[in-house]
Amino acid sequence: FLPPVLEAGGGTPLGSGTLTALHLLGKRLEVYRQHDVAHHLPWLLIISDGQESESHAEFAKAGAAVRKLEAAGLIRTFVVGVEGADMGQLHT
């Protein structure tokens, strides 16, 4: 197995990407429930520089959605900042 070489190229739709991830997690959990499959608490891992490049409104919406799911105990989120990341922004 040769893993692909990944290179950053700028442009981070962090808000819409996070909302897409939450949507996909929700769909997967629904499949588990439909088939009575036991599962663990889902994890969301975000690796970023914290710079939203498309929509700050989507970024705020994603942050609110993550906080709501975390507070309800429905998801566990881990945020990892790359070198030079704006960690204050990532924790909003």
Buried (B, 14 or more C-beta within 10 A) or exposed (E): EEEEEEEEEEEBBBBBBBBEBBEEBEEEBEEEEEEEEEEEEBEBEBEBBBBBEBBEEBBEBBBEBBEEBEEEEBBEBEBEBEEEBBEEBBEE
